Amino acid sequence: MEHPRLLNMALTRIGLAGLAVMGQNLALNIAEKGFPISVYNRTTSKVDETVERAKVEGNLPVYGFHDPASFVNSIQKPRVIIMLVKAGAPVDQTIATLSAHLEKGDCIIDGGNEWYENTERREKAMAELGLLYLGMGVSGGEEGARNGPSLMPGGSYEAYKYIEDILLKVAAQVPDSGPCVTYIGKGGSGNFVKMVHNGIEYGDMQLIAEAYDVLKSVGKLTNDELQHVFSEWNKGELLSFLIEITADIFGVKDDKGDGHLVDKVLDKTGMKGTGKWTVQQAAELSVAAPTIAASLDSRFLSGLKEERVEAAKVFQSGGFSDVFESKPVDKAKLIDDVRQALYASKICSYAQGMNLIRTKSTEKGWDLKLGELARIWKGGCIIRAIFLDRIKKAYDRNPELSNLLVDPEFAKEILDRQSAWRRVVCLAINHGISTPGMSTSLAYFDTYRRERVPANLVQAQRDYFGAHTYERVDMPGSFHTEWFKIAKQSKI
């Protein structure tokens, strides 16, 4: 039996299946923007809970259904249904449940963090049934879903046009650049772009954590001081959602004991897979993404809590920072250096993510617009930052930009900050504090800016032991040398 509000209702504009936190919030957002919405969930209590929330939050036009047939038939044709269920098998199961009641021309949109090839497989399968399909990345967490996320729809352009009017209103609105949504491209491009967005997010979070570690461990800043520092940083070039929430975290006291809550949180990071996928794709495409990879490795190492506790006992007399303990630290100087190191490292992380997207776009023929991606990430999403406006302008200046590092403005900003960046990395190394994100970002910059790197020796080694051949700098062609024989003769 349906909810009393459903009796004698007109057909709704859109449907949403999957009413966990993200699904509920997105449904309420859509309804609040003036689009009546039908909702369905396999666990029916979630349906009733969503309808009740809709009443409480402004008597919003949300209509709940306990069975898939009634749910599908309540939506105006051509029907559009957004799914927000866990990636993988649950998506296929939901598609099977819904498609049994859909008709040709109807559309299904997967709003979860799905592997892009699964979206492409499903789009083909749906096309055989006469159905349209979109894979749409949704970023912003529960707050973004409720009040305005960044949306990355890819797949059927016809399907996108069905709901463009809804997405333009539901997405985050940025005053100077518009709604944070655009048609990404064909196939699984929407999911791929969201995946790389999450990889960049991994890098961002790791770099911020390292800045915190250096300030706390070397600078001895208190949580109150850290809150002040991050609040100040959020007024300048580092202004972003992640810096803002970091400042908030340092201000939260522990309600179960003394001190600040952040100090009681176990140092063991979870993950759901998108960061790992990003690094795997970078490897497959031969795109260097060391900052993102370092952030993933750091999560793996954080998971070895018990081993790290034992290792700390083994190495407790290592004396990493003994020589530096007596030297007073200029807190103001350290804070400014860390700010600059964080910003420079961040440029490298975003450069790697953009290179990965561009390379995949070329391989798949997606024709993705990197500047447009930076624009839709300016609001709603987790990596939203003032910094993204600079990235958009860099690609506006040169859509064929090979790397963000060589954009004239970013190049100048890195050069202006490199001394501080090197000081922070050296300081951390000398104190035995790991800064894999900042260190590998610096190594990425130092490798990319050098005209000649030691790869000539690696190539010579490969030719020595495997006859892999090599090229020369002074003449064209492929060469092989009997290195062993020549070396042996020279020893005689």
C-alpha positions in Angstrom: 0.0 0.0 0.0 1.4 3.4 -1.0 1.6 6.5 1.2 -1.6 8.6 1.5 0.0 11.5 -0.4 0.3 9.4 -3.5 -3.5 9.1 -4.1 -4.8 11.0 -7.1 -1.3 12.4 -7.9 -0.2 13.5 -11.4 2.8 11.9 -13.0 6.1 13.0 -11.7 8.9 14.6 -13.7 11.7 12.1 -12.6 12.4 9.1 -10.5 15.1 8.1 -8.1 16.0 4.6 -6.9 18.3 4.0 -3.9 17.6 6.0 -0.8 20.7 5.9 1.3 22.0 9.3 2.5 23.1 10.5 -1.0 19.9 9.3 -2.7 17.6 10.9 -0.1 19.4 14.2 -0.3 19.5 14.4 -4.0 15.8 13.5 -4.2 15.0 16.4 -1.8 17.2 18.7 -3.8 15.4 17.9 -7.0 12.0 18.3 -5.4 13.0 21.6 -3.8 14.0 23.0 -7.2 10.4 22.4 -8.4 10.5 19.0 -10.0 8.0 16.4 -8.5 9.9 13.2 -8.0 9.0 9.6 -7.4 11.3 7.6 -5.1 11.8 3.8 -4.6 14.1 1.7 -2.4 14.2 -2.1 -2.0 14.1 -1.6 1.8 10.7 0.1 2.0 11.3 1.9 5.4 13.8 4.2 3.5 10.9 5.2 1.2 8.7 6.2 4.0 11.6 8.0 5.8 12.3 10.0 2.6 8.7 11.0 2.2 8.5 12.1 5.8 11.7 14.2 5.4 10.2 15.9 2.4 7.2 16.9 4.5 9.4 18.2 7.3 11.7 20.1 5.0 9.0 22.2 3.3 6.3 19.8 2.1 8.4 19.0 -1.0 6.8 17.1 -3.9 8.4 13.7 -3.1 6.3 10.6 -3.7 7.3 7.2 -2.4 6.6 3.7 -3.8 7.1 0.3 -2.3 7.1 -1.7 -5.6 9.0 -1.1 -8.8 6.1 -1.3 -11.2 4.1 1.5 -9.4 7.3 3.5 -9.1 8.1 3.3 -12.8 4.5 4.0 -13.9 4.3 7.1 -11.8 6.8 8.9 -13.9 6.0 10.9 -17.1 7.2 9.6 -20.4 9.9 9.4 -21.6 10.8 8.3 -18.1 14.1 9.2 -16.4 15.3 7.4 -13.4 18.4 8.1 -11.4 20.0 5.2 -9.5 22.1 5.8 -6.4 23.1 2.4 -5.3 26.4 0.7 -4.5 28.7 0.1 -7.6 28.9 -3.3 -9.1 26.4 -6.1 -8.8 23.7 -3.9 -7.0 23.6 -1.6 -10.1 23.0 -4.5 -12.4 20.3 -5.9 -10.1 18.6 -2.5 -9.9 18.7 -2.1 -13.7 17.1 -5.5 -14.1 14.4 -4.6 -11.7 13.6 -1.3 -13.3 14.0 -2.2 -17.0 11.3 -4.9 -16.7 8.8 -2.1 -16.4 10.4 0.5 -18.7 9.5 1.2 -22.3 11.6 2.2 -25.4 12.9 5.8 -25.1 13.1 5.7 -21.3 16.4 6.5 -19.6 18.4 5.2 -16.6 21.1 7.3 -15.0 23.7 5.7 -12.6 24.8 8.4 -10.1 27.2 6.2 -8.2 31.0 5.8 -8.3 31.1 3.2 -11.0 34.0 1.8 -13.0 33.7 3.5 -16.4 33.8 0.2 -18.5 30.8 -1.1 -16.6 28.9 2.0 -17.7 29.9 1.4 -21.3 28.8 -2.2 -21.1 25.4 -1.2 -19.6 24.9 1.5 -22.1 25.2 -1.0 -25.0 23.0 -3.5 -23.2 20.3 -0.8 -22.6 20.5 0.3 -26.2 19.6 -3.2 -27.3 16.4 -2.8 -25.3 15.7 0.7 -26.7 16.7 2.4 -23.5 19.0 5.3 -23.0 21.8 5.3 -20.3 24.0 7.8 -18.5 26.8 7.4 -16.0 26.8 10.5 -13.9 29.5 11.3 -11.3 28.1 13.1 -8.3 30.5 14.9 -6.0 29.9 16.9 -2.9 29.0 14.3 -0.3 25.6 14.5 1.5 25.7 18.2 1.9 26.4 18.7 -1.8 23.7 16.3 -2.8 21.1 18.2 -0.8 22.2 21.7 -1.6 24.0 21.6 -4.9 26.6 19.0 -6.1 29.0 19.0 -9.0 27.5 16.7 -11.7 29.5 14.8 -14.4 27.1 13.1 -16.8 28.5 11.0 -19.6 26.9 8.6 -22.1 23.9 9.2 -24.3 23.6 12.9 -25.3 19.9 12.4 -26.0 19.5 11.3 -22.4 21.4 14.3 -21.1 19.0 16.6 -23.0 16.0 14.9 -21.3 17.1 16.2 -18.0 19.4 19.1 -18.7 16.8 21.5 -17.3 16.8 19.6 -14.0 20.5 19.2 -13.7 21.2 22.9 -14.4 19.0 23.8 -11.4 20.0 21.0 -9.1 23.8 21.5 -9.5 25.9 23.9 -7.4 25.6 27.5 -8.7 28.8 29.5 -8.9 28.1 33.3 -9.5 30.8 34.0 -12.1 30.7 30.7 -13.9 27.3 29.1 -13.7 25.9 25.7 -12.7 28.5 23.0 -11.9 27.3 20.6 -14.6 28.1 20.0 -18.2 27.7 17.1 -20.7 31.1 15.4 -20.2 31.2 13.2 -23.3 30.4 9.8 -24.7 30.5 6.4 -23.1 31.9 6.1 -19.6 33.6 9.5 -19.7 31.4 10.9 -16.8 32.4 8.1 -14.5 36.1 8.3 -15.6 36.2 12.1 -14.9 34.6 11.5 -11.5 37.2 8.8 -10.8 40.1 11.1 -11.5 38.4 13.8 -9.5 38.5 11.4 -6.6 42.2 10.6 -7.3 43.0 14.3 -7.1 41.0 14.5 -3.9 43.2 11.7 -2.5 46.3 13.8 -3.4 44.8 17.0 -1.9 43.9 15.3 1.4 47.3 13.7 1.7 49.1 17.0 1.1 47.0 18.8 3.7 47.7 16.0 6.2 51.4 16.4 5.5 51.2 20.2 6.1 49.5 19.4 9.4 52.1 16.9 10.4 55.0 19.2 9.7 53.4 22.1 11.6 52.5 19.9 14.5 55.6 17.7 14.7 58.3 20.3 13.9 56.6 23.6 14.6 54.8 22.2 17.7 51.6 24.1 16.8 48.6 23.4 19.1 45.2 22.5 17.6 44.0 26.0 18.4 47.0 27.5 16.5 46.4 25.0 13.6 42.7 26.1 13.5 43.9 29.7 13.2 46.5 28.9 10.5 44.1 26.9 8.3 41.4 29.6 8.7 43.8 32.2 7.5 45.0 30.0 4.6 41.3 29.7 3.6 41.2 33.4 2.9 44.0 33.3 0.3 45.2 31.2 -2.6 44.4 27.9 -0.7 40.8 28.9 -0.2 38.9 25.6 -0.7 36.4 23.2 0.9 39.1 20.8 2.2 41.1 23.6 3.9 37.8 25.0 5.3 36.7 21.7 6.9 40.3 21.1 8.1 40.1 24.3 10.1 36.7 23.2 11.5 38.1 19.8 12.5 40.9 21.4 14.7 38.2 23.4 16.5 36.1 20.4 17.7 36.6 19.3 21.3 36.2 15.7 22.4 32.8 15.2 24.0 33.9 11.9 25.5 37.0 13.2 27.2 39.5 16.0 27.4 41.3 17.7 24.5 40.5 17.8 20.8 38.7 15.1 18.9 41.2 15.0 16.1 43.8 13.6 18.5 41.6 10.7 19.4 40.8 9.6 15.8 42.7 6.4 14.9 45.4 7.1 12.2 44.1 4.5 9.8 42.5 5.7 6.5 39.7 4.0 4.7 39.0 4.0 1.0 36.3 2.9 -1.5 38.4 2.2 -4.5 38.3 5.2 -6.8 41.9 6.3 -5.8 43.2 2.8 -6.6 41.4 2.8 -10.0 43.0 6.2 -10.8 46.5 4.9 -10.1 45.8 1.7 -12.1 44.6 3.8 -15.0 47.6 6.0 -14.8 49.9 3.0 -15.0 47.9 1.5 -17.9 48.1 4.8 -19.9 51.8 5.4 -19.0 50.9 8.7 -17.4 53.0 9.7 -14.4 50.7 10.4 -11.4 53.2 10.1 -8.4 51.4 12.5 -6.0 48.1 10.5 -6.4 50.0 7.2 -6.1 51.9 8.4 -3.0 48.6 9.3 -1.4 47.3 5.8 -2.1 50.4 4.2 -0.7 50.1 6.4 2.4 46.6 5.0 3.0 47.9 1.4 2.6 50.7 2.2 5.1 48.2 3.8 7.5 46.3 0.5 7.5 49.4 -1.2 9.0 48.7 0.3 12.5 49.9 -2.7 14.5 53.0 -3.1 12.4 53.8 0.6 12.8 53.4 0.4 16.5 56.0 -2.4 16.7 58.3 -0.6 14.2 58.2 2.5 16.3 59.6 0.5 19.2 62.4 -0.9 17.1 63.4 2.5 15.7 62.7 4.7 18.8 66.4 5.5 19.3 66.9 6.3 15.7 67.9 9.8 16.5 66.2 11.3 13.4 65.6 14.7 14.9 68.0 14.7 17.8 70.4 17.0 16.1 67.6 19.5 15.3 65.8 19.4 18.7 67.9 22.2 20.1 67.4 24.5 17.2 64.4 26.9 17.8 61.8 27.0 15.1 60.6 30.3 13.6 56.9 29.4 13.7 55.8 32.3 11.4 58.5 31.4 8.8 57.6 27.7 9.0 53.9 28.4 8.5 54.6 30.5 5.5 56.9 27.9 4.0 54.4 25.1 4.5 51.7 27.2 2.9 53.9 27.7 -0.2 54.9 24.0 -0.3 51.3 22.9 -0.1 50.3 25.2 -3.0 53.1 24.1 -5.2 52.5 20.5 -4.5 48.8 20.9 -5.2 49.6 22.3 -8.7 51.5 19.1 -9.4 48.7 16.9 -8.2 46.1 18.6 -10.4 48.5 18.6 -13.4 48.8 14.8 -13.1 45.0 14.3 -12.9 44.4 16.6 -15.9 47.1 14.7 -17.9 45.4 11.5 -17.1 42.0 12.7 -18.3 43.5 14.2 -21.5 45.3 11.0 -22.3 42.2 8.8 -21.8 40.1 11.3 -23.8 42.5 11.0 -26.7 42.5 7.2 -26.5 38.7 6.9 -26.4 37.9 9.9 -28.7 35.9 11.6 -26.0 37.1 15.1 -26.9 36.9 16.2 -23.2 37.3 19.9 -22.4 39.7 20.3 -19.5 38.8 23.9 -18.8 35.1 23.0 -18.6 35.9 20.3 -16.1 37.8 22.8 -13.9 34.7 25.1 -14.2 32.2 22.5 -13.0 34.5 21.5 -10.1 34.5 25.1 -8.8 31.4 24.5 -6.7 29.6 21.6 -5.0 32.4 19.1 -5.2 34.9 18.0 -2.5 37.9 19.5 -4.4 36.1 22.9 -5.0 38.7 25.7 -4.6 39.5 29.1 -5.9 42.5 27.5 -7.4 40.3 25.8 -10.1 39.5 29.2 -11.6 43.2 29.5 -12.4 43.2 26.1 -14.0 40.2 27.0 -16.2 41.9 30.2 -17.3 45.1 28.2 -18.1 43.1 26.0 -20.5 41.2 29.0 -21.9 44.6 30.5 -22.8 45.8 27.3 -24.3 43.4 24.4 -24.8 46.3 22.2 -26.0 48.4 22.9 -22.9 50.7 19.9 -22.5 51.0 20.3 -18.7 49.7 22.8 -16.1 53.3 23.3 -14.9 54.2 25.1 -18.2 51.3 27.5 -18.2 53.1 30.9 -17.7 51.1 31.8 -14.6 51.5 28.4 -12.9 55.2 28.2 -13.9 55.8 31.6 -12.2 53.9 30.5 -9.1 56.0 27.4 -8.8 59.2 29.2 -9.3 58.2 31.8 -6.7 57.5 29.0 -4.2 60.2 26.4 -4.9 62.7 27.6 -2.3 60.1 27.3 0.5 58.9 24.0 -1.0 62.5 22.6 -0.8 63.0 23.9 2.7 59.9 22.1 3.9 60.8 18.8 2.3 64.4 18.9 3.6 63.2 19.9 7.1 60.7 17.0 7.1 63.3 14.5 5.9 65.8 15.6 8.5 63.2 15.2 11.2 62.2 11.8 10.0 58.7 12.9 9.1 57.3 11.4 5.9 56.0 13.8 3.4 55.4 11.5 0.4 53.0 13.8 -1.4 55.1 16.9 -1.1 58.4 15.0 -1.8 57.1 13.2 -4.9 55.4 16.4 -6.2 58.8 18.1 -6.0 60.5 15.1 -7.7 57.8 15.3 -10.4 58.6 19.0 -10.9 62.3 18.4 -10.9 62.1 15.6 -13.4 59.7 17.4 -15.7 61.7 20.6 -15.8 65.1 18.9 -16.7 66.1 18.7 -20.3 68.2 15.6 -19.6 67.4 12.9 -17.0 69.4 9.7 -16.2 67.1 7.5 -18.3 70.0 7.1 -20.7 71.7 4.9 -18.1 68.6 2.8 -17.5 68.2 2.3 -21.3 71.9 1.2 -21.5 71.3 -1.3 -18.7 68.2 -2.7 -20.5 70.2 -3.1 -23.7 73.1 -4.7 -21.7 71.0 -7.5 -20.1 68.1 -7.8 -22.6 69.3 -6.5 -25.9 66.3 -4.0 -25.9 68.3 -1.6 -28.1 68.5 2.2 -27.6 68.4 5.4 -29.6 71.2 8.0 -29.8 71.1 11.7 -29.3 73.5 12.3 -32.3 72.1 10.1 -35.0 68.8 8.5 -36.0 68.0 4.7 -35.7 67.9 1.9 -33.2 71.2 0.5 -31.8 72.4 -2.5 -29.8 75.8 -2.8 -28.2 77.6 -5.9 -27.0 78.3 -4.1 -23.7 79.5 -7.2 -21.9 82.1 -8.1 -24.6 83.4 -4.6 -24.8 83.6 -4.3 -21.1 85.4 -7.6 -20.8 87.9 -6.7 -23.5 88.7 -3.4 -21.7 89.5 -5.3 -18.5 92.1 -7.5 -20.2 
